[in-house]
Amino acid sequence: MNHDVVAAVAQAHRRDWARVLAATVRLTRDLDLGQECAQDAYAQALRTWPRTGVPDRPGAWLTTVARNRALDVLRHESVLRRNLPLLVTDETTPGPGEGGTDDDRLRLVFTCCHPALSRDAQVALTLRLVCGLSTVEVARAFLVPESTMAARLTRAKKKILAARIPYRVPSPDQLSERVGVVLDVVHLVFTTGHTAPVGTDLVRRDLVDSAVGLARMLHLLMPTDAGIAALLALLLLVDARQETRVSDAGRLVPLAEQDRARWDARQIGEGVALLTGALRRGPATRYAVEAAIAAVHAEAPSWAETDWTEIVGLYDVLRDRWPSPLVDLNRAVALGLRDGPQAGLDALEPLLAEPALAAYGYLSAARADFLRRLDRRAEAAQAYREALLLTDNSVERAFLTTRLAEVAPYGSA
């Protein structure tokens, strides 16, 4: 197999999958058939490009092949398919050369994130259809067996047909509400990839790149939407630290110890510019406030010079407008870093009774760190053990184990 061709196909899959699938689904009005034809197009590329060379516009080539394949299938199955349920589409949809491609991708995103579907179904369909992850990869992101995820995806697609969920961009009066759901799904994809809940790697780059790519696509298609700009800003500002989060030896590097000179200055600049523009266009959204917090971290020259007062204040805004136990947890940590570890412990105390955080390892890890700083070693060791019980990522577990060894009596770690 020609390695250059394989690399070109892989790049085209990352860059163009959503565009190819969306344009094909608009023709087939059938998610499964569209997906099958898009996959056939990529397989055809692996067979054809070694002989003909990689085309100048791989995405356009793949779209043409996928749509031609779909037309062949539709012609052969025309009688049968008259009796099958199909996606509800707009009859006046523009063609691929008439500005329809971007609309197609928006249709696909909004269909996957329709409020009639459960949040798990929205995320799973987005990962599978829009991001192009395999069923195995989606199952891994949800920590479920492949067979379970395959059945979940099938049920979600059947519900789209049964409920006659339209394959179109919402009307202007529905757009703001529906965009919020899409942004929440994209953010969840990013956070799942930024710190993988399980596995040997801290980061799932496929999920992170898919989320950033989705946010970029939405911003390109809806450039005046402040909420989309704020989310993209947040993702870029957080991801700018990616190269320094794990050492060359594979060890987790806390934010306080990261080499800020290696942070992606271009990404930080783009994120700050997007955030500034979003704030000028309207009231601060949840993601704008979170992006502002990330910007304070990104622009601090060093850990010691971080403006914790501003960060605590931003968390106060976030907690007032979008209350959440996770916001309370992050605010408590910021408070402890501003006012000292005892203040942090005091702020964490009420959260120990919060059901939503009962199985959340970062609460125990935060307590452990404050207790370690106070030299309350036995209590810190117990908190680290609790955090280990609730942590499945190998890189995070190794870091917690090292911390536990620092505070536990000899031989008891």
Stockholm file with secondary structure:
# STOCKHOLM 1.0

chainA/1-413         MNHDVVAAVAQAHRRDWARVLAATVRLTRDLDLGQECAQDAYAQALRTWPRTGVPDRPGAWLTTVARNRALDVLRHESVLRRNLPLLVTDETTPGPGEGGTDDDRLRLVFTCCHPALSRDAQVALTLRLVCGLSTVEVARAFLVPESTMAARLTRAKKKILAARIPYRVPSPDQLSERVGVVLDVVHLVFTTGHTAPVGTDLVRRDLVDSAVGLARMLHLLMPTDAGIAALLALLLLVDARQETRVSDAGRLVPLAEQDRARWDARQIGEGVALLTGALRRGPATRYAVEAAIAAVHAEAPSWAETDWTEIVGLYDVLRDRWPSPLVDLNRAVALGLRDGPQAGLDALEPLLAEPALAAYGYLSAARADFLRRLDRRAEAAQAYREALLLTDNSVERAFLTTRLAEVAPYGSA
#=GR chainA/1-413 SS CCHHHHHHHHHHHHHHHHHHHHHHHHHHCCHHHHHHHHHHHHHHHHHHHHHHCCCSSHHHHHHHHHHHHHHHHHHHTHHHHTTSCCCEECTTCCCTTTTHHHHHHHHHHHHHTCTTSCHHHHHHHIIIIISCCCHHHHHHHHTSCHHHHHHHHHHHHHHHHHTTCEESCCCHHHHHHHHHHHHHHHHHHHHHHHTCSEESCSCCHHHHHHHHHHHHHHHHHSTTCHHHHHHHHHHHHHHTTGGGSBCTTSCBCCGGGSCGGGSCHHHHHHHHHHHHHHHHHSSCCHHHHHHHHHHHHHHCSSSTTCCHHHHHHHHHHHHHHSCCHHHHHHHHHHHHHHHCHHHHHHHHGGGGGCGGGTTCHHHHHHHHHHHHHTTCHHHHHHHHHHHHHTCEEHHHHHHHHHHHHHHSCTTCC
#=GC SS_cons         CCHHHHHHHHHHHHHHHHHHHHHHHHHHCCHHHHHHHHHHHHHHHHHHHHHHCCCSSHHHHHHHHHHHHHHHHHHHTHHHHTTSCCCEECTTCCCTTTTHHHHHHHHHHHHHTCTTSCHHHHHHHIIIIISCCCHHHHHHHHTSCHHHHHHHHHHHHHHHHHTTCEESCCCHHHHHHHHHHHHHHHHHHHHHHHTCSEESCSCCHHHHHHHHHHHHHHHHHSTTCHHHHHHHHHHHHHHTTGGGSBCTTSCBCCGGGSCGGGSCHHHHHHHHHHHHHHHHHSSCCHHHHHHHHHHHHHHCSSSTTCCHHHHHHHHHHHHHHSCCHHHHHHHHHHHHHHHCHHHHHHHHGGGGGCGGGTTCHHHHHHHHHHHHHTTCHHHHHHHHHHHHHTCEEHHHHHHHHHHHHHHSCTTCC
//
